[in-house]
Structures are given as structure tokens and as C-alpha cells.
Amino acid sequence: MYKTTRKFVSKTTRKFVSKTTKRFVTRRTTRRFLPRRTKHRILKGIIYVRASFRNTIVTVTDIRGQAVSWSSAGACGFKGTKRRSPFAAQTAAENVIHTLMDQGLLKQAEVMISGPGPGRDTAVRAIAKSGVLLSYIRDVTPMPHNGCRPPKKRRV
């Protein structure tokens, strides 16, 4: 579509409509919701917590590995160095769990933690307090067996 054919429709939904085809084009919103096709109940899911040094990403999948919902510290509104804080990781974990619990989709889960970030323990505590029955918590951080050379030390 051409830029000149787009027209702003409404501020709340952030949608544009094309004059020629009358088709809606939506922009990405800041918060992630469940897709509409997920109508079945997820009795058991897998919660992946990826805690890097700069951000924490929490993803919930079903047993087959298909993503149901996700959230991150950046998607929750934290910008810059505040994304790496443990509070941002806790907020991201609570956001994704409450989205599923409000719809009654998640009852039991397994937790896979990956990465060395500062928010990994806080995210797991937030998941444990949410009321989801956890079968196990596993650390799947990739560790090299003398693989690639690490980056050099920072000199500030």
C-alpha cells in the first residue's frame, strides 16, 4: 500500500484504512494478548524465562511447543536500563501469568530458566506465587565446554 492512500481512522485502535482497497492495516500494540484461535484449555504448559543482561522475556507454550502468550520487560513499559531490573522481570512474569489465569487457561506448568540475567529469580518467584501448580523448575542455560572465546572485558 502507498503512504498517500492511507487515512487515520481512530486514535485508540491505531488503525489505518486504505482508500483503494478499504482494507484495515493494524499497528503493533504495546501489550500482547492471546490469539483468538486458542479456545481450548491448556491443562499443562511450559513457561520459558529468558533472562539476559538487558531484558527478561517470559513465554508460555503448550505441551507441543506452540506459543500461547508472552511478555517482556520492554513490552511492559520499562525502557533503557530499567528493563534489566528484577522488578521489571517480576512485572513481565505477572503480566503473562495473569493474562492466562484471567481466562482460566493454565493450571499446571513446567518452568525452564535460561540466561544469567538479574531478573531470573524474581520472575520464578512471581510465577510460583501466582497459583499455578509447578511440576518442576529446570535451569537450561547453555554452558560451553570450552567453545567460543568470550568477549573481552569492558574498560570504562
C-alpha positions as CSV (number, residue, x, y, z in Angstrom):
1,M,0.0,0.0,0.0
2,Y,1.1,3.5,-0.6
3,K,1.6,6.1,2.1
4,T,-0.5,8.6,0.3
5,T,-3.6,6.3,0.2
6,R,-3.7,5.8,4.0
7,K,-6.0,7.7,6.2
8,F,-6.0,7.8,10.0
9,V,-9.3,6.3,11.4
10,S,-9.1,6.2,15.2
11,K,-6.6,7.1,17.8
12,T,-7.5,4.3,20.3
13,T,-7.2,1.3,17.9
14,R,-4.3,2.8,15.9
15,K,-5.8,1.6,12.6
16,F,-5.3,2.9,9.1
17,V,-7.5,2.2,6.2
18,S,-6.6,2.3,2.5
19,K,-8.8,4.3,0.1
20,T,-8.3,1.9,-2.8
21,T,-8.9,-1.5,-1.2
22,K,-10.8,-0.5,2.0
23,R,-8.7,-2.9,4.0
24,F,-7.6,-2.4,7.6
25,V,-3.9,-2.5,8.5
26,T,-3.3,-2.6,12.2
27,R,-0.2,-1.5,14.0
28,R,1.5,-3.4,16.8
29,T,0.2,-2.6,20.3
30,T,2.3,-2.5,23.4
31,R,0.7,-5.4,25.2
32,R,0.4,-8.9,23.9
33,F,-2.9,-10.8,24.2
34,L,-3.9,-14.3,23.4
35,P,-4.8,-15.2,19.8
36,R,-8.5,-15.7,19.2
37,R,-8.0,-19.2,17.9
38,T,-7.0,-20.5,21.4
39,K,-10.3,-21.7,22.7
40,H,-9.2,-25.0,24.3
41,R,-8.0,-25.2,27.8
42,I,-4.3,-25.7,28.4
43,L,-4.1,-28.1,31.3
44,K,-0.3,-28.3,31.3
45,G,2.0,-25.7,29.8
46,I,5.7,-24.8,29.7
47,I,6.9,-21.4,30.9
48,Y,10.2,-20.2,29.4
49,V,12.1,-17.5,31.2
50,R,14.9,-15.9,29.2
51,A,16.9,-13.6,31.4
52,S,19.6,-11.7,29.5
53,F,21.7,-8.9,30.9
54,R,19.5,-6.3,29.3
55,N,16.0,-7.8,29.3
56,T,13.8,-10.6,30.5
57,I,11.3,-12.4,28.2
58,V,8.7,-14.8,29.6
59,T,6.9,-17.1,27.1
60,V,4.1,-19.6,27.8
61,T,3.7,-22.5,25.4
62,D,1.5,-25.6,25.4
63,I,3.0,-29.1,25.5
64,R,3.5,-29.2,21.7
65,G,5.6,-26.1,22.0
66,Q,3.3,-23.6,20.3
67,A,3.4,-20.2,22.0
68,V,0.2,-19.1,23.7
69,S,1.3,-15.9,25.3
70,W,4.4,-13.9,26.0
71,S,5.6,-10.8,27.7
72,S,8.9,-9.0,28.3
73,A,10.2,-6.2,30.5
74,G,10.3,-3.9,27.4
75,A,6.8,-4.7,26.4
76,C,5.6,-3.9,30.0
77,G,6.8,-0.3,29.6
78,F,10.3,-0.4,31.0
79,K,12.8,1.4,28.9
80,G,16.6,1.7,28.9
81,T,18.5,0.3,32.0
82,K,15.2,-0.2,33.9
83,R,14.5,-3.2,31.7
84,R,17.3,-5.2,33.4
85,S,15.9,-4.7,36.9
86,P,14.4,-7.6,38.9
87,F,11.2,-5.6,39.3
88,A,10.8,-5.4,35.5
89,A,11.2,-9.2,35.3
90,Q,8.6,-9.7,38.0
91,T,6.2,-7.4,36.2
92,A,6.7,-9.3,32.9
93,A,6.1,-12.7,34.6
94,E,3.0,-11.4,36.4
95,N,1.7,-9.9,33.2
96,V,1.8,-13.1,31.2
97,I,0.5,-15.3,34.0
98,H,-2.4,-13.0,34.8
99,T,-3.4,-12.9,31.2
100,L,-3.7,-16.7,31.2
101,M,-5.3,-17.0,34.6
102,D,-8.0,-14.5,33.9
103,Q,-9.2,-16.7,31.0
104,G,-8.8,-19.8,33.1
105,L,-6.4,-21.5,30.7
106,L,-3.4,-22.5,32.7
107,K,-3.5,-24.9,35.7
108,Q,-0.1,-26.7,35.8
109,A,3.2,-25.8,34.3
110,E,6.9,-26.6,34.0
111,V,9.4,-23.7,34.2
112,M,12.6,-23.6,32.1
113,I,15.0,-20.8,33.0
114,S,17.7,-19.7,30.6
115,G,20.3,-16.9,30.9
116,P,22.4,-15.2,33.6
117,G,20.3,-12.0,34.0
118,P,19.4,-10.3,37.3
119,G,15.7,-11.0,36.9
120,R,15.7,-14.8,36.7
121,D,15.0,-15.5,40.4
122,T,12.4,-12.8,40.7
123,A,10.5,-14.0,37.7
124,V,10.4,-17.5,39.1
125,R,9.2,-16.2,42.5
126,A,6.4,-14.3,40.7
127,I,5.3,-17.4,38.8
128,A,5.4,-19.5,42.0
129,K,3.2,-17.0,43.9
130,S,0.6,-16.8,41.1
131,G,-1.1,-20.0,42.0
132,V,0.0,-22.1,39.0
133,L,0.9,-25.7,40.1
134,L,4.6,-26.1,39.2
135,S,5.8,-29.6,38.4
136,Y,9.5,-28.7,38.2
137,I,11.9,-25.8,37.6
138,R,14.8,-26.5,35.3
139,D,17.8,-24.4,34.5
140,V,18.6,-24.8,30.8
141,T,21.3,-22.1,30.5
142,P,23.7,-23.1,27.7
143,M,27.2,-23.6,29.1
144,P,30.1,-24.0,26.7
145,H,32.5,-26.9,27.0
146,N,35.4,-24.6,26.1
147,G,33.7,-23.4,23.0
148,C,33.9,-19.9,21.5
149,R,36.2,-17.3,23.0
150,P,34.2,-14.9,25.3
151,P,34.2,-11.1,24.5
152,K,37.0,-9.0,26.0
153,K,36.5,-7.2,29.3
154,R,35.0,-3.7,29.2
155,R,37.3,-0.8,30.1
156,V,35.3,2.2,31.3
